[in-house]
Amino acid sequence: MKKQIIAAILLLVLLLPMFAGISRIKRLPRDRKDDDQPNV
């Protein structure tokens, strides 16, 4: 049980920064939508 809890905590610690980075990436290129994503 402890191993599962530790694994879950590690996953959360690793995933949270990823989601934060994704949200930052989505927020930043709003000014450069045409350059970064011409299709959108």
N, C-alpha and C positions, 0 to 999 in steps of 0.2 A: 504493500500500500504506500509506504513512504517513497519508494522509487517512482511510483506513478505520480505522486504529488510533486516531487522534485522535477520530474520530466515536464509536467504541466506548467509549473512555474517557469522553467527554462524556456519552454515554447512561448509563453506569454511575454517574457522579457525580450525574446528574440523577435517576436512578431509585432509587438507594439511599436518599436522604432521603425519597422518596415512600413506599417500603416501610416505613421506620422510622416515619414519621408514621402510616401505616395501622395498624401494629402498636400504636402508642400509642393511637390512637383506639379500637381494639378492646379494649385493656386498660382504658382509663379508664371507659367508660360501663357497666362491670359493675354498679355500684351503682344506676345509673339505667336498667336494661334496660327496665323497665315504661314509663318515660317516653319514652325514645328509640325503642325498638322494641317496641311493644305486641304485634305479631304473633308475635315470637320470645319 
